[in-house]
Amino acid sequence: MSTVRDRVLTRGARTTGVLLCLLLALLGAAWAARDLTAARPGAEVWWAWLGGARGPRDATAPASSLLDPLLALGALTAAVTALRGAVPAPVAAGTLLSLATATALLRAPLLWMPGVGRLPGADTGLTSWAQRTVLAELALAAALLVVVAAGRRRAGRHRGHPASGPETAPSAYGVVRAVPQAADPGRPGRPRKGPARTVGVLLAAAGLTVAGGELYRLLELGADGYRNALLGAATDLPALPPPPAHWHAAVLALLALGAAVAALRRASWARPAAVAAAALLCAHGAGALALAVHTGRADRLAALSGTDRLELATAAFLAVTGLAVLLVAFRRGVPAATGGAGGALAYGSAPGAVRPPHAPPPPSTLPPGW
C-alpha cells in the first residue's frame, strides 16, 4: 500500500504535544493534591470526589473532583503515547485530540456557572484560582488541537523519494521476497474488524443509555428546569472544577457515540477515542456504585424506588461496558507496513519469481533445500 497520502506527526509536533500534556497533568494533579493535603481525612476527599456529602457547612470546599486525577492520568498517557516514535501517527494524533476534546468539554462550564461563588467555604480567591486554572486548561486544549493540525505532513515525500507501491518488492541477490497478502489492510493503527465492531456496539449501547437517561430527565424537569440544571444554575454544587451532573452525562453520551461511530467506520483514530470515552464511562459508573455502597443504598435495594434502581443498574452497566471496551480497544491495530515483510523465496523456486539483476540463472538441477 502506498504511503504517499499518509500523514505523520513531525518530531516537533510530538515534542510540543508532550509538553502540553505534561502541563495539563500538572494542573489536574495540583488541584487533587490541594484537597489531599487540606485538613481532612483522605477518605473524606475520596467520597467528595464521588459526589458524597462534604461534611460540616463551614468545612473548606473541595477544589477537585474525580475528573482531576482522571484527566491527569489521561494527559500522562497521551504524553507517553506521543513520545513513543513506534506509535503510528494516527494513533498519536487521535490520543492528543481525544484529550483536548474531553478537557475542553468537561472544563468549559465553570466559566459561566453562577452557583460557584455561593459554595460553602468557597472564598473569592479560591474561585478565582479555579477559573484561572480552567482558562489555562482550555488554552492548552486549544493549543493541542493547533499542534496536531499544523504538525502533520505527508509521509514518503520528506525524505526525497516516493514511497514504494505494493508491486515493488525488495529483493536481494538470489532471493525474492514475497509481497505479503495483508489479511486486514488499512492505515497503521486502524482497529481490526472484530474488535472495531465490538467496541462500536458497546459504546453505542452505553451512549444511548446515558442519552436515554438525560431524555427522561428532560421530560421530568421540563425545558427550563433541565436547561438550568444542564448549565449549572443550581446553588449547591459538589465542587469547583467539575461540570454539572447533566452536562457531564451529556458529554459522556456525546463522546461515547462519537467513538462508536469512529470504531464502526474503523477510523484510524478510533482506538484512542474509544479508550478515552470508555475510561470516563467506567469511572462514572464505578464511582456511582461505590457511593451507593458507602451510603447504604445498595443494601436496601428492594426498598428503593424504580428510578433509583434503574440508576444503579445503569451505573453497573456503564462500569462493565467501559471496562470491556478498554480491554478490547487496547488491542493492537493494523501494524505499519514493513518493506521486508513476507517470506524469502529463492528465485526460480516458484512460477513467476523475478530473478534479481546481474544474478546468474538457477542451476538446471536445484540442490536440496533450494
Disulfide bonds with the S-S distance in Angstrom:
none
